Amino acid sequence: MAKDPKGTDAKSEQTKLNLRMREIVNNAYSFVRGREYTKQMSNVTFEQLLDEAIDRIEGTPGKVPLRATNLDRVKKIKNDITSAVDTIKAKPPSSWVLTEDTEENVNTPEESSSPQPGSTTTA
């Protein structure tokens, strides 16, 4: 069964036309969005960028932030870690062993495949 050369050419031409139309629309959209972005950026000052960075880090006095500031996030992480360490310290070491079977011990095995300090390896 031979392919119809005219049908193949028509399909190829339609594909080329579709790609060309996409390219034209993409170029127009990029031009418009690029101009908008340039206008926005030309109105931004260095001081505004600094103020926004400070707001993200410290927050603005008298303004309730939508998200926690970076300092608040760091404080929460610090408090969570301190609480976890205190909880771990309060429990006896035996509470961290599930069973006497070493395969189910929650701690890592004491013997490891890494070289011990002072030992030498040959390559």
Backbone as JSON, one array per atom type, in Angstrom:
{
  "sequence": "MAKDPKGTDAKSEQTKLNLRMREIVNNAYSFVRGREYTKQMSNVTFEQLLDEAIDRIEGTPGKVPLRATNLDRVKKIKNDITSAVDTIKAKPPSSWVLTEDTEENVNTPEESSSPQPGSTTTA",
  "N": [[0.84, -1.16, 0.0], [0.78, 2.07, -0.99], [1.78, 5.29, 0.18], [-0.11, 8.28, 0.07], [1.29, 10.89, -1.52], [0.41, 13.54, -1.62], [-1.37, 13.77, 0.51], [0.35, 13.34, 2.68], [2.04, 15.5, 2.38], [0.22, 17.57, 2.82], [-0.46, 17.14, 5.48], [2.04, 17.53, 6.67], [2.47, 20.2, 5.99], [0.37, 21.36, 7.44], [1.18, 20.79, 10.06], [3.56, 22.31, 10.17], [2.43, 24.85, 9.88], [0.87, 24.97, 12.22], [2.91, 24.92, 14.18], [4.21, 27.31, 13.52], [2.2, 29.2, 14.07], [1.94, 28.85, 16.84], [4.47, 29.75, 17.6], [4.32, 32.47, 16.87], [2.23, 33.41, 18.55], [3.41, 32.86, 21.03], [5.68, 34.56, 20.94], [4.41, 37.07, 20.9], [3.05, 37.06, 23.36], [5.24, 36.81, 25.12], [6.53, 39.23, 24.62], [4.64, 41.13, 25.57], [4.36, 40.36, 28.32], [7.03, 40.67, 29.1], [7.41, 43.44, 28.84], [5.63, 44.34, 30.82], [6.85, 43.28, 33.12], [9.32, 44.62, 33.04], [8.46, 47.27, 33.46], [7.44, 47.01, 36.08], [9.77, 46.29, 37.52], [11.38, 48.51, 37.08], [10.28, 50.37, 38.74], [10.9, 49.58, 41.28], [12.8, 50.07, 44.17], [16.07, 49.89, 45.69], [15.9, 50.2, 48.43], [13.26, 49.4, 48.94], [13.44, 46.68, 48.36], [15.2, 45.91, 50.38], [13.61, 46.5, 52.64], [11.55, 44.62, 52.29], [12.99, 42.25, 52.58], [13.82, 42.48, 55.24], [11.33, 42.46, 56.48], [10.59, 39.8, 55.95], [12.44, 38.51, 57.52], [12.39, 39.66, 60.18], [9.81, 40.69, 60.55], [7.09, 43.07, 60.52], [6.62, 45.77, 62.69], [3.56, 46.06, 64.46], [2.07, 44.92, 62.48], [0.34, 42.08, 61.52], [1.78, 39.19, 60.48], [1.25, 37.18, 57.53], [2.53, 34.78, 57.28], [4.8, 32.97, 59.37], [7.67, 34.7, 60.53], [11.13, 34.51, 59.53], [12.77, 34.52, 61.79], [10.95, 33.7, 63.75], [10.44, 31.13, 62.84], [12.96, 29.95, 63.16], [13.2, 30.12, 65.95], [11.1, 28.4, 66.71], [12.03, 25.94, 65.67], [14.36, 25.67, 67.19], [13.26, 25.48, 69.79], [11.75, 23.12, 69.48], [13.77, 21.23, 68.99], [15.26, 21.45, 71.37], [13.34, 20.56, 73.2], [12.99, 17.93, 72.27], [15.55, 16.88, 72.77], [15.66, 17.11, 75.57], [13.61, 15.32, 76.25], [14.7, 12.93, 75.3], [16.98, 12.75, 76.94], [15.77, 12.42, 79.42], [14.77, 9.85, 79.46], [15.73, 6.49, 80.24], [18.59, 4.74, 78.85], [17.87, 2.12, 78.22], [15.26, 2.24, 77.37], [15.3, 2.76, 74.73], [15.75, 0.5, 73.33], [14.23, -1.93, 71.47], [13.9, -4.77, 71.56], [15.74, -7.6, 72.82], [16.98, -8.62, 70.67], [19.46, -7.86, 68.4], [19.01, -7.07, 65.81], [16.68, -5.63, 65.8], [17.2, -3.37, 67.21], [16.95, 0.05, 67.87], [19.06, 1.73, 67.73], [22.1, 2.48, 65.94], [24.35, -0.09, 64.82], [27.22, -0.92, 66.83], [29.61, -1.93, 65.74], [31.11, -1.09, 62.75], [31.45, -0.73, 59.2], [33.2, 1.19, 58.5], [36.56, 2.48, 58.75], [38.3, 2.33, 61.86], [39.44, 4.93, 64.11], [42.9, 5.54, 63.86], [43.46, 3.18, 62.58], [44.75, 1.71, 59.6], [44.24, 1.67, 56.1], [44.58, -0.08, 53.02], [44.82, 0.72, 49.62]],
  "CA": [[0.0, 0.0, 0.0], [1.62, 3.26, -1.1], [1.24, 6.48, 0.84], [-0.49, 9.36, -0.81], [2.24, 11.98, -1.3], [-0.3, 14.81, -1.4], [-1.9, 13.74, 1.87], [1.47, 13.49, 3.58], [2.48, 16.89, 2.26], [-0.78, 18.43, 3.45], [-0.31, 16.97, 6.93], [3.3, 18.17, 7.02], [2.25, 21.65, 5.91], [-0.49, 21.75, 8.56], [2.03, 20.74, 11.25], [4.43, 23.48, 10.11], [1.59, 26.01, 10.13], [0.54, 24.96, 13.65], [4.1, 25.34, 14.93], [4.45, 28.74, 13.24], [1.18, 29.97, 14.81], [2.34, 28.79, 18.25], [5.64, 30.62, 17.76], [3.86, 33.86, 16.79], [1.5, 33.71, 19.78], [4.39, 32.85, 22.11], [6.47, 35.79, 20.84], [3.57, 38.21, 21.3], [2.83, 36.95, 24.81], [6.52, 37.11, 25.78], [6.76, 40.67, 24.49], [3.74, 41.85, 26.49], [4.76, 40.06, 29.71], [8.34, 41.25, 29.32], [7.22, 44.89, 29.05], [5.02, 44.52, 32.14], [7.88, 42.98, 34.12], [10.29, 45.72, 33.0], [7.83, 48.41, 34.14], [7.39, 46.73, 37.52], [11.12, 46.31, 38.09], [11.95, 49.85, 37.03], [9.7, 51.14, 39.83], [11.35, 49.03, 42.55], [14.07, 50.65, 44.63], [16.88, 49.03, 46.54], [15.36, 50.32, 49.79], [12.07, 48.56, 49.01], [13.88, 45.29, 48.42], [15.73, 45.71, 51.73], [12.48, 46.46, 53.57], [10.87, 43.33, 52.13], [13.85, 41.22, 53.17], [13.75, 42.66, 56.7], [9.99, 41.98, 56.88], [10.6, 38.33, 55.94], [13.29, 38.03, 58.61], [11.97, 40.13, 61.51], [8.41, 41.07, 60.61], [6.83, 44.51, 60.6], [5.93, 46.1, 63.95], [2.17, 46.46, 64.34], [1.44, 44.24, 61.36], [0.27, 40.64, 61.74], [2.24, 38.55, 59.24], [0.47, 36.04, 57.02], [3.36, 33.62, 57.58], [5.78, 33.19, 60.42], [8.91, 35.27, 60.04], [12.25, 33.56, 59.6], [13.21, 34.44, 63.18], [9.97, 32.87, 64.46], [10.65, 29.74, 62.42], [14.19, 29.46, 63.8], [12.89, 29.94, 67.37], [10.29, 27.19, 66.85], [12.91, 24.79, 65.45], [15.24, 25.58, 68.36], [12.45, 24.98, 70.91], [11.41, 21.72, 69.21], [14.98, 20.4, 69.18], [15.56, 21.44, 72.8], [12.34, 19.7, 73.82], [13.3, 16.54, 71.9], [16.76, 16.47, 73.48], [15.29, 16.93, 76.97], [12.84, 14.08, 76.33], [15.64, 11.82, 75.13], [17.83, 12.69, 78.14], [14.98, 12.01, 80.57], [14.52, 8.41, 79.41], [16.93, 5.66, 80.39], [19.02, 4.16, 77.58], [17.19, 0.85, 77.93], [13.96, 2.48, 76.73], [15.49, 2.93, 73.3], [15.95, -0.82, 72.75], [12.92, -2.57, 71.29], [14.01, -6.13, 72.07], [17.13, -8.01, 73.01], [17.51, -8.97, 69.36], [20.22, -6.71, 67.9], [18.49, -6.64, 64.51], [15.57, -4.71, 66.01], [17.67, -2.27, 68.04], [16.74, 1.3, 67.16], [20.35, 2.4, 67.59], [22.95, 1.9, 64.91], [25.27, -1.06, 65.42], [28.49, -0.35, 67.26], [30.64, -2.28, 64.78], [30.75, -0.52, 61.46], [32.37, -1.08, 58.12], [34.16, 2.27, 58.31], [37.77, 2.23, 59.53], [38.38, 2.92, 63.19], [40.53, 5.89, 64.2], [44.18, 4.95, 64.09], [43.7, 2.03, 61.72], [45.13, 2.09, 58.23], [43.68, 0.83, 55.04], [45.37, -0.05, 51.8], [43.96, 0.83, 48.44]],
  "C": [[0.89, 1.24, 0.0], [0.94, 4.43, -0.41], [0.93, 7.54, -0.2], [0.45, 10.54, -0.57], [1.54, 13.31, -1.04], [-0.85, 14.87, 0.02], [-0.81, 13.94, 2.9], [1.98, 14.92, 3.56], [1.51, 17.83, 2.96], [-0.67, 18.35, 4.97], [0.95, 17.65, 7.41], [3.15, 19.7, 7.0], [1.39, 22.14, 7.07], [0.31, 21.77, 9.86], [2.95, 21.96, 11.29], [3.64, 24.75, 10.42], [1.22, 26.1, 11.61], [1.73, 25.42, 14.48], [4.39, 26.82, 14.73], [3.45, 29.6, 14.01], [1.51, 29.98, 16.3], [3.51, 29.73, 18.51], [5.22, 32.09, 17.76], [3.14, 34.26, 18.07], [2.46, 33.78, 20.97], [5.23, 34.13, 22.09], [5.67, 37.01, 21.29], [3.35, 38.22, 22.81], [4.11, 37.32, 25.57], [6.82, 38.6, 25.73], [5.93, 41.46, 25.5], [4.15, 41.62, 27.94], [6.12, 40.66, 30.05], [8.26, 42.75, 29.58], [6.61, 45.16, 30.42], [6.06, 44.32, 33.24], [8.9, 44.11, 34.18], [9.73, 46.95, 33.7], [7.81, 48.21, 35.65], [8.77, 46.86, 38.14], [11.74, 47.69, 38.05], [11.42, 50.73, 38.14], [10.15, 50.67, 41.21], [12.69, 49.65, 42.92], [14.8, 49.64, 45.51], [16.35, 49.05, 47.97], [14.11, 49.46, 49.96], [12.45, 47.09, 49.11], [14.45, 44.97, 49.8], [14.61, 45.61, 52.75], [11.74, 45.13, 53.49], [11.68, 42.2, 52.75], [13.8, 41.29, 54.69], [12.4, 42.16, 57.21], [9.95, 40.45, 56.92], [11.4, 37.79, 57.12], [12.7, 38.38, 59.97], [10.47, 40.37, 61.64], [8.28, 42.58, 60.71], [6.11, 44.79, 61.91], [4.5, 46.58, 63.69], [1.42, 45.77, 63.21], [1.47, 42.74, 61.64], [0.69, 39.95, 60.44], [1.34, 37.4, 58.83], [1.2, 34.74, 57.31], [4.28, 33.98, 58.73], [7.04, 33.78, 59.81], [10.02, 34.23, 60.17], [12.75, 33.42, 61.03], [12.25, 33.57, 64.0], [10.15, 31.4, 64.1], [11.88, 29.15, 63.1], [13.94, 29.22, 65.29], [12.09, 28.65, 67.59], [11.15, 25.93, 66.67], [13.81, 24.59, 66.66], [14.47, 25.0, 69.55], [12.09, 23.5, 70.72], [12.6, 20.81, 69.45], [15.33, 20.31, 70.66], [14.61, 20.51, 73.54], [12.63, 18.23, 73.52], [14.53, 16.04, 72.65], [16.46, 16.24, 74.96], [14.51, 15.64, 77.17], [13.76, 12.87, 76.22], [16.51, 11.65, 76.37], [17.06, 12.13, 79.34], [14.73, 10.5, 80.6], [15.81, 7.64, 79.59], [17.31, 5.04, 79.04], [18.3, 2.87, 77.22], [15.84, 1.07, 77.24], [14.09, 2.64, 75.21], [15.77, 1.6, 72.6], [14.59, -1.5, 72.66], [12.91, -3.97, 71.88], [15.48, -6.43, 72.3], [17.78, -8.38, 71.69], [18.2, -7.74, 68.76], [19.72, -6.22, 66.54], [17.35, -5.64, 64.66], [15.95, -3.56, 66.93], [17.52, -0.98, 67.25], [18.04, 2.08, 66.98], [21.15, 1.74, 66.47], [23.92, 0.94, 65.55], [26.6, -0.41, 65.77], [29.6, -0.71, 66.29], [30.19, -1.73, 63.43], [31.8, -0.92, 60.43], [33.4, 0.02, 57.89], [35.38, 2.02, 59.19], [37.74, 2.96, 60.86], [39.53, 3.92, 63.23], [41.84, 5.17, 64.53], [44.47, 3.74, 63.22], [44.05, 2.53, 60.32], [44.5, 1.14, 57.25], [44.6, 0.94, 53.83], [44.44, -0.04, 50.62], [44.48, -0.02, 47.32]]
}
